[in-house]
Amino acid sequence: MNIAFFCTGEGSFFKFIWNNKHLLKVDKILLLSDRDCGVMTFLQDKKLSKTIYAKKCGDMEFESQAKEWFLSEKIDYVFLSCNKILRYDLLECYGDNRKRMFNFHPSLLPKYIGLNSIQQAFDNKDMLYGASIHYAIKEVDCGGILARCMIERVEDDFELYRHRLFVNQAVLGLDFIYKLSLGKTFHTLKGVVQKTGFEPQLTIPIESIKFFNAMDSKLLQIF
């Protein structure tokens, strides 16, 4: 199985997946961006990473070139961790009805669609918050939800609040790719989240995960 990530920031999520690629039955991982950003300095192997500057060539051409690169590398699935909306060839090739493109969103959808969702949940004093993985479709953050995690608010400090969410969202994403690499099938989740923890339940061996910080494993909302 070959996978690709489209990232537009520092890429903490991509770095987490990369550091744990030994757990995945994946042959190739590619990294794409449309701009100069921190994550591109992390993976400087030109065979595995590429920057296609959308501001220079335009969004339509960016997606066309990205699609051709992914197809030439026989990419099976694309994962989005970015702040760019896809509308053209790349989305049509992997997203929508193709169901081979997934977005990682830091909220319990359908709450807080779009940008700044973490800040909105924090400012609204939500006692339960979390992250979702959904199919990427033309309507922003509206594709069928395939996996999610819900955690209980503990911190009043925003940075600690956000870090707890990152740890849980990163493990959610890693477990999702782990299941996918094992050939597991996913069903669209219905209704609202009923309890804290991960849905579906985690199957990846947690003791084998490499966290950025040894104490991060204690932040997981397993139940």
N, C-alpha and C positions, 0 to 999 in steps of 0.2 A: 504494500500500500504506500502510495506517495501522497504527501500532503503539502499544502502551502499556507502561509500566513500573510495577510495584508495588514500592516501596522503603520501608524502615523505618529507615534510618540516615542517615549523612552523604552517601551517594549518589555516591561517587567513580566507581563504574562508570557510573552514569547520566550523570554530568557528562562522562565520557570519550566516551560515545556521542554526547551532545549536541554536544560540540565537534567531532565528526567527522561530523555529519549531512550535510555537503556531499558525502560519499562515497557516500551511500546514496540509492537511488531510493525514497524514502519521502516521502509527502505530509504526514503528520501524526504527531507524537510526543506522547503524553499521559503525565502523571506522576500516580500515585495513591499516597496513604499513608493509614494508619489512625491516625496520631498526629502530634504536632508533632515534627519532626526536621530535621536540618541540610539535607537535600536540598530540602525545601520552600522554604527561603529562597533557593535557587539559581534556581528557576524560579517566579516569582511571578505569571506571567500566568494569571489565573483561568480563562481559556478553555482552557488547556492543563494545568492542575494542579488537583487537588482533594484535600482531606483529609476523610475520612469517619471519624469517631471511633468505633472499634469498642467502646471501653470504655463509651461512652454508649449506643449503640444495640444492642450485641450483635453477635457474629460473623455470625450468619445474616443480620441486616438489613444489616450492612456489605457482605457479598458480594452481596446483592440489589441494593443501591443502586449498587455498583461495576459490576455486570453491566449494569444499565440505562444507566448513563453510557457505558460502552464501546459498547454496541449503538447508542445514539443518535448516537455519533460514528463509527460504522461501522469499529470497530477490527477488524483482521484477525488480529493476533497479540499475545499478552501475554507479557511477560518478567518473571520474578521475581528480585528481588535483595533479599530480605527474610528476616526471622526469624519469620514467621507462617505457620502451617499452614492451608491453605485446605481446606474440606470441603463447601461448600454450592454456591449458585447460580453463583458465578463460576467455580469449578473445573468444574462440570458443563457450563457453557456453552462454555468454551474448552479445558479440560484433558481428562484421561482419553482416551476414544476420539475426541474431537474433534481432538486433536493440534494445537491452536493456542496452547498455553501451554507455555513452556519455562522451566526453572529453571537458573540459573548457580550451580554448587556448587564451592567451592574445595578439592576433593580428587579423587583418581583413584578414582572410584566403581568397585566397591562398597566401597572402603575409606573409613572415617570418615564414615559417614552421620550427618546431624544437625549440631548446633552444635559449635563449637570444633574443627573439623576441621583447621585450619591448625596450631593449637597442638598437637594430638595428633600430627600428622606430624612436627612439629619435636621434640617431647619424645621421640618414639620413634626419633629420629635416622635417619629415612628418607632415604636418599641420593638417591632419585628421588621427586619429588612433583609435583603439578599440579592441574588443574581439569577439570571436566566440564560439558557442557551436555546436559540430558536432558528428555524429555517430563515434564510435571507430571501426576502421578496421585495418587490418594488415599494410596497408600503413600509415605511420605516418602523422597525421594531414590532411588526405585526404578524410575522410568520408563526407557524405552529410551534409551541413550546415543547421541547424535548427533554429538558433537564433543568433543575433549579435547586437552589439551596436557600434555606431561611435561617437566619441567626437572630438571636435576642440581643437587643441593645444593652450594652454594659457601660460603655464609655461616654463621657460628656465632652471629651476632647476629640475634635474632628479628625485629627491625624490618626489617632489610635482607632477610632471608629472606622475610618477608611481602610486602615491596615488589616483589621480583623476581617473586613469584607474581602479584601484582596486575597488573603490566605485561603479563605473558603471558596472564593470564585476560582482561584487558580487550581485548587484540588478538584473542584467540580469539572473544570475544563480538561484537566489531565485525565480524570476518570472517564469522561465522555470519549476522548480520543482513544483511550485504552480499550474501552468496550468496542468502539468502532473498528479498531485494528484486530480485534478478535472475531469480527464478523457478527457482533450482536446487532439486533434490530431495535429501533426505537419507535415508540408510539407517542402520539401527541398527548400531552397531559391536559386533562380537563379540570375545570373548576378552580377554586382558590386553594392556596396552600393551607393545609390543616394543622401542621405541626412543624417545629424546628427540625433541621437536619437536611439530608440530601434526598432528592427524588429524581430518578430511581436511587436506591441505596448504593453506596460506594462498593465497588468490587476490587479496586486496585489495592495492592498490599501497602497500607499506610506506612508501615515500618520501613519500607524500601524507598520512600519518597525523600528526595534531597530538597530540604527547605533552605531558603536564604539564611534563615536564623534558626538555630536549633530549638529555640523556644516557640517557634511558630506553630508547631504541631499541636501545642496545647490550646491554640485558638480555634481549632476545628469544632464546629457545632455538629457532633456526630448524632446526637439525639434531638 
